[in-house]
Amino acid sequence: MDPRPIGIFDSGIGGLTVAKAVGERLPNERIMYFGDTAHLPYGDKSQTAIQAYSIKICNLLLERNCKAILIACNSASAAAFDLVKEYVGSRALVFNVIDPVVQFVAQEFNGYSIGLIGTKQTVNSGIYSSRLEALGKSGLKSLATPLLAPMIEEGFFNSRISEEIISEYLSHKSLEEIAALILGCTHYPLIKKQIDAYYAGKVEVIDSSLIVADALAKSLEENSLLNTGKMQGRHHFFVSDYTESFEHSTKLFFGEALNLEYYHLWE
């Protein structure tokens, strides 16, 4: 039995979709979540900046004795995973949100054309294409959708505004004739219903949060790190800059009084 918490971080509220899935999949585990709201979105930041933010956040999570760190952000997973894994070393397991999805797609959609939407950082990195090609699957159709994450952070989802922006992106010729669409940003499950509505059942929309939660659970079990007893304490949420949308979204996702703490990364 290992009661130490699981650390999860993202640029803002997007990673809460993953944190919620982890909480449901592993109800005995305590989560320490860091939303780097002072620097969102990560999708238009340089690789060097994202790496610097990620290392500072990992320091905090390691200080809080986290047994695992999940990078719940596609941009940070693409830009900083290898560095974070090397930096953290043997102190905690390190996970990203890209590899489990790539493995799922390679297994379930072999022979089909797949689309990807994500931030500029994620799409331009080519990480999904290279990972899929390594597994023998080529031809990924990618489109950067930079307006979606800030739109969601500002609370404009499930509205007429978001519907028009989503439609404009998904009608792009880059995404023609796909069988499935990877939501390559953890913000995007918040608009999955609208994306599903656009495709009207003709395209399977892949939500990474459940896939990632299952992969995390499997790895913790394999490494004898599961908490088999009751959760000790409560989930804890850190932000680098307070925003009402983050507090509102956290209450919405977890349905409980918050343990929300401001933490300035550069102090």
Phi and psi in degrees as a GROMACS rama.xvg file:
@    title "Ramachandran Plot"
@    xaxis  label "Phi"
@    yaxis  label "Psi"
@TYPE xy
-129.421  100.87  ASP-2
-81.468  1.05168  PRO-3
-61.9886  150.819  ARG-4
-76.246  165.837  PRO-5
-101.426  126.217  ILE-6
-90.5554  134.309  GLY-7
-134.528  134.132  ILE-8
-138.932  154.123  PHE-9
-154.667  172.874  ASP-10
-74.5379  -16.61  SER-11
-170.667  -128.157  GLY-12
-85.6205  -14.8193  ILE-13
-57.2928  -42.5644  GLY-14
-65.8461  -12.7462  GLY-15
-63.1101  -26.5362  LEU-16
-63.4661  -38.9191  THR-17
-73.4372  -43.8823  VAL-18
-59.5398  -40.114  ALA-19
-63.8982  -43.6699  LYS-20
-63.8155  -39.621  ALA-21
-64.4746  -43.2031  VAL-22
-61.7955  -36.6035  GLY-23
-76.2045  -36.8821  GLU-24
-75.0047  -32.8568  ARG-25
-128.28  72.6537  LEU-26
-66.1247  -15.3161  PRO-27
-88.2561  -7.09055  ASN-28
-93.0441  137.553  GLU-29
-89.989  137.138  ARG-30
-109.497  135.391  ILE-31
-114.571  114.193  MET-32
-111.86  134.366  TYR-33
-118.695  119.481  PHE-34
-104.295  112.402  GLY-35
-83.237  64.4538  ASP-36
-66.5335  -17.3766  THR-37
-73.7747  -19.8204  ALA-38
-121.795  10.8212  HIS-39
-74.4696  153.196  LEU-40
-84.0986  152.961  PRO-41
-73.203  -20.885  TYR-42
-61.35  -22.1664  GLY-43
-109.707  14.2599  ASP-44
-93.683  159.382  LYS-45
-74.3841  160.186  SER-46
-60.179  -39.9148  GLN-47
-62.0929  -43.0026  THR-48
-64.5075  -45.3607  ALA-49
-62.6028  -39.4473  ILE-50
-63.2857  -41.368  GLN-51
-63.4802  -45.6865  ALA-52
-59.9593  -44.2715  TYR-53
-63.3249  -42.3293  SER-54
-66.1366  -40.8157  ILE-55
-62.5614  -41.641  LYS-56
-66.047  -41.2929  ILE-57
-61.4256  -36.349  CYS-58
-57.448  -45.8078  ASN-59
-61.0325  -47.5873  LEU-60
-65.7678  -36.3441  LEU-61
-69.679  -36.7336  LEU-62
-61.9804  -29.9449  GLU-63
-88.8635  13.0649  ARG-64
67.0128  35.4533  ASN-65
-70.9648  137.06  CYS-66
-86.978  -17.6636  LYS-67
-148.215  148.474  ALA-68
-126.377  122.149  ILE-69
-108.785  119.03  LEU-70
-82.3994  97.7543  ILE-71
-91.3114  46.9444  ALA-72
-150.357  125.063  CYS-73
-65.2156  -40.441  ASN-74
-62.4469  -45.0079  SER-75
-70.5973  -34.8443  ALA-76
-61.9129  -40.6633  SER-77
-71.7413  -38.9812  ALA-78
-90.9081  -26.2569  ALA-79
-132.126  -2.2029  ALA-80
-58.0052  -50.7963  PHE-81
-60.6902  -42.3489  ASP-82
-64.9117  -45.0482  LEU-83
-61.6362  -43.3974  VAL-84
-61.6948  -41.535  LYS-85
-67.332  -41.5867  GLU-86
-67.4638  -45.008  TYR-87
-69.3357  -35.5932  VAL-88
59.7716  -129.196  GLY-89
-90.4904  3.43503  SER-90
-75.9281  -25.5856  ARG-91
-161.104  155.172  ALA-92
-73.5191  147.638  LEU-93
-125.23  133.215  VAL-94
-129.597  154.783  PHE-95
-125.061  174.824  ASN-96
-101.234  6.02232  VAL-97
-96.714  -51.0876  ILE-98
-58.6613  -43.3888  ASP-99
-61.8978  -35.9648  PRO-100
-70.5903  -41.529  VAL-101
-59.137  -45.3048  VAL-102
-63.959  -39.927  GLN-103
-62.5754  -46.7972  PHE-104
-64.1301  -43.2706  VAL-105
-61.4246  -34.2879  ALA-106
-80.4167  -41.9818  GLN-107
-92.7421  -19.4481  GLU-108
-128.2  33.6607  PHE-109
-63.4358  125.337  ASN-110
92.8986  -2.76171  GLY-111
-109.856  154.296  TYR-112
-82.6068  129.786  SER-113
-118.985  141.18  ILE-114
-107.636  159.389  GLY-115
-140.477  131.23  LEU-116
-119.932  143.814  ILE-117
-172.488  -173.361  GLY-118
-72.7833  168.116  THR-119
-59.6504  -41.386  LYS-120
-60.1639  -47.1096  GLN-121
-67.3551  -48.5506  THR-122
-66.8496  -45.8701  VAL-123
-68.6905  -23.524  ASN-124
-67.0377  -25.428  SER-125
68.7969  16.1583  GLY-126
-67.8895  -37.4438  ILE-127
-65.2705  -44.0035  TYR-128
-61.8224  -46.4014  SER-129
-66.7933  -39.1484  SER-130
-66.8567  -41.3901  ARG-131
-67.3246  -39.8758  LEU-132
-62.7678  -35.0734  GLU-133
-64.5579  -23.5434  ALA-134
-98.6988  9.76332  LEU-135
87.3298  14.8295  GLY-136
-118.17  123.269  LYS-137
-121.465  174.747  SER-138
86.5979  25.1173  GLY-139
-65.9218  133.846  LEU-140
-101.587  113.809  LYS-141
-114.254  147.032  SER-142
-143.88  124.805  LEU-143
-74.2253  132.457  ALA-144
-127.305  68.9523  THR-145
-67.1829  -17.6572  PRO-146
-80.949  -18.1157  LEU-147
-69.5275  -46.2843  LEU-148
-62.8017  -50.6336  ALA-149
-63.244  -32.7238  PRO-150
-60.3647  -43.8965  MET-151
-69.5658  -41.7254  ILE-152
-58.8277  -32.8927  GLU-153
-85.3824  1.48773  GLU-154
88.4163  7.90596  GLY-155
-91.4277  71.6962  PHE-156
-133.298  154.579  PHE-157
57.125  43.3863  ASN-158
-136.782  172.886  SER-159
-63.7203  -37.0557  ARG-160
-62.7993  -49.0334  ILE-161
-65.3241  -36.5268  SER-162
-59.9003  -42.7334  GLU-163
-68.321  -41.4466  GLU-164
-66.7902  -43.7265  ILE-165
-59.9746  -45.8353  ILE-166
-61.2816  -41.0025  SER-167
-61.7354  -42.7774  GLU-168
-70.3372  -49.2396  TYR-169
-69.9737  -19.5068  LEU-170
-83.5087  -1.61505  SER-171
-62.8689  143.267  HIS-172
-62.5342  -22.1138  LYS-173
-63.2169  -21.5561  SER-174
-108.823  18.802  LEU-175
-70.976  144.21  GLU-176
57.4144  49.5885  GLU-177
-106.129  151.039  ILE-178
-93.6111  -25.4623  ALA-179
-150.056  155.421  ALA-180
-127.405  123.312  LEU-181
-83.5226  126.199  ILE-182
-83.8013  94.0206  LEU-183
-85.5881  34.7091  GLY-184
-156.106  133.524  CYS-185
-72.4208  -6.68695  THR-186
-72.5025  -30.3765  HIS-187
-68.1624  -26.2471  TYR-188
-57.0404  -22.1296  PRO-189
-68.6748  -17.772  LEU-190
-116.986  17.9547  ILE-191
-60.5934  -38.2571  LYS-192
-60.3819  -39.9458  LYS-193
-71.308  -35.0377  GLN-194
-67.225  -43.2942  ILE-195
-58.862  -41.9276  ASP-196
-64.0038  -38.8956  ALA-197
-61.1903  -43.4258  TYR-198
-83.6301  -14.9522  TYR-199
50.6983  42.171  ALA-200
81.7837  -1.05788  GLY-201
-82.9396  -18.5773  LYS-202
-130.774  132.812  VAL-203
-80.91  125.98  GLU-204
-97.5746  120.394  VAL-205
-95.3345  112.04  ILE-206
-92.1787  116.471  ASP-207
-73.0127  -20.2854  SER-208
-60.0682  -45.5564  SER-209
-68.9874  -37.6033  LEU-210
-63.5189  -44.2933  ILE-211
-66.9062  -42.3394  VAL-212
-60.9322  -40.6109  ALA-213
-64.8877  -42.1142  ASP-214
-64.8101  -39.9412  ALA-215
-63.1431  -46.3796  LEU-216
-59.475  -43.1783  ALA-217
-63.0199  -43.8796  LYS-218
-67.3391  -40.9864  SER-219
-61.8528  -39.8428  LEU-220
-65.3744  -44.2532  GLU-221
-62.7242  -30.2028  GLU-222
-98.7197  12.2928  ASN-223
55.5699  41.3972  SER-224
-112.226  5.21251  LEU-225
-69.6329  145.715  LEU-226
-89.8229  107.069  ASN-227
-88.4834  -6.99461  THR-228
-98.8685  -167.722  GLY-229
-71.4367  151.067  LYS-230
-61.5522  132.253  MET-231
-99.6043  114.875  GLN-232
86.692  -165.014  GLY-233
-121.022  162.386  ARG-234
-60.311  147.487  HIS-235
-128.195  134.338  HIS-236
-120.659  128.147  PHE-237
-111.291  146.505  PHE-238
-134.271  147.948  VAL-239
-89.0086  -9.72008  SER-240
-158.367  128.034  ASP-241
-70.5321  132.393  TYR-242
-135.629  141.636  THR-243
-63.7691  -35.4056  GLU-244
-63.753  -36.0541  SER-245
-66.6299  -48.0084  PHE-246
-61.5045  -43.1928  GLU-247
-62.4534  -45.0201  HIS-248
-66.134  -37.6213  SER-249
-65.3691  -43.0585  THR-250
-61.6615  -40.3215  LYS-251
-63.4498  -41.8764  LEU-252
-74.5312  -41.5176  PHE-253
-107.419  -12.0843  PHE-254
58.0341  38.4789  GLY-255
-148.605  163.529  GLU-256
-62.9283  139.208  ALA-257
-88.0858  148.786  LEU-258
-111.025  79.5798  ASN-259
-104.6  127.627  LEU-260
-129.273  133.362  GLU-261
-80.9148  132.774  TYR-262
-139.192  114.982  TYR-263
-83.3556  118.952  HIS-264
-60.0374  -30.2305  LEU-265
-103.731  15.5644  TRP-266
